[in-house]
């Protein structure tokens, strides 16, 4: 199967087929094709987690209530804006590796470990859920790191390091707000 495996039957190219971008372009960036594909598959999981967390954080931004409304509303906005930038960076790295980035809700749902919130949780539960989710995304990034390191893929390793730093710091800040 072409494209990133694990994306619900392949990641369609521009023509709707399931061709790997790498087979069309003959990419030679110093990383063997099988390693590029494995890294892209891991990054696809990270992209799905990041996008799903973005959506959940944006939802909480819109729907938070209570005495901490202003603080949480602004904090969630800062977090979802950061996640939106990360989504683009991760997707572009997948493309640079010669694969198509997943981009549908169905693909994200099949790849993510982030769970949707049931209804609209209380503000305190929003904080707890987002802290757990930030940690989950950090774990996903960490799970891909050995693949990038083995392939001597410094750009991906740098990206993963930055994602781990950001998610771990954000999780710490959220945990610090929870009672």
N, C-alpha and C positions, 0 to 999 in steps of 0.2 A: 504494500500500500504506500502511496506517495504522501508527501506532506508530513505533518506531525502525527505520529501514531497516538491513539488515545483521544482523538478529537471527534469521536462519534462518526467513524468511517472515513476519516481523512479530512484535511482542510482544503476545501475547493480553491482552485486558482481563479484568476479573472474570468476564464471561459466556463467555469462551473465544473471542470474536471477535477480529478484528484491527483494532479501532477505535482511533484516536488519542484519547487522553484530551483533548487540546486541542479537538477537534471537539465534544465533549460539553459542555465547560464554558465555551467562549468566553473563554479566558484573555486578559487584556490587562494585561501587566506591563511594557509599554513595549519589548518585543523582538518583532519580527515572527515569525510562525509558522515560516517557512522557516529563519530563523536559530536559533530555539529548537530545532527538529528537528535541525539540523546540530550544534549544541552537545551536545544529548542523545545523539546518535550517538557523538560523540567521548567523552563521559562514559561511555557504555556500554562502550566499549573500555577505558577506564581502570578501570571497575568490574570487568570481566572479568580484566584484568591483576592488579588488587589482590586479588581473591578467589583467583585461582589462586596468586599469591605467598603469600597467607595460608595456603592449604592446604599448599603445599610447605614453608613455614617451620614449620608445625605438625608435619608429617611429620618433618622433620629434628630438631625438638625431641624428639619421641618416640624417635627411632632413632639419635641421635648416640652414638658410643662413643669411647673413647680417653682419653689423659691430660688433654685439655681438656674432658672431659665436663661437669663442673659449670659452668664458665664459658660454654660454648656452649649448654648446656641452658637456663640462665637468660637468656642473651642472646636466643636464639631465642624464648623465651617472651615477653620484652618486645616483640620485633618482631611476633610474630603477634597479640598483644593490641592493639598500635597499628594494625595492618592491619585487625583486626576493627572497630574504631571507624571507620576510614576508609571501609570498605565501606558502612556505614550512612549516613554523611555524603554519599558520592557518590550512592548510590541515592536518597536524599531530595532531592538537588538535581535529579536527572533528573525526579523526580515534580513538583517545584516548577515545572519548565519545561514541564510538561504532557504528559509522555511516561511510558510504563511502563518500569520498570527491568528489564533482563534478570535472571533469577533461577534458571536451570537450568544444569546441567553442560553440556548440549548447546549452549546459547547461549554460555556462557563459553568452551567449547572452540573455537567458531567465531570468537570475537572476540579471544582473547588471543594475545599473542606469547610468553608464558612457556611454556617446555617442561617437561614432567614429567621428574623424575629417573629414570634407568634403575636400578632396584634401589635399594639403600641405599649411597650413595657414602661414601667415607672422610670423616672430619671436615674435612680440608683442602679436599677437593673440594666439600663442602657450603658452606663459606665462599666459595669461588670462584663457585659457581653462584648463590648468593644475592646476591653483589656484582653480578654481571652482570645478574641479574633486577631488582634495585633500580634499576640504571641504565636498564634497558629501560622500567620503569614511569615513571621520570622523563622519558624521551623521549616516552612516550605523552602524559603530562600536558602537556609542552611543545608537542606537536603540536596540542593542542586550544586552547591559550592564544590564538593569533591569532583564532580564531572568537569567543571570549568578548570579546576586546578590540574587535574590529570591531563587535560588537553592543552595546557599552557595557554588558556584563553583568558588573558588578563582583563580585557574589557568587561567580559561577563563576570569575572571574579570581583572586579571593582564595583560593578552594578549591584551584585549580590551583597557585598560588604556594606554598601550604602543603604540598601533596603533593610538589612538586619539591624544596623545602627538605628535607623529611623523607627522601625517597628518596635524594637526593644525599648527605646526611649519613650515612645508614645504609650506603650503598655505600662511602663513605670509611672508616667504622669497620671494615667487613668487610675491605676491601682492606688496611687497616693490620694486621689479624690474619693475613693470608695470608703464607706464606713464599715 
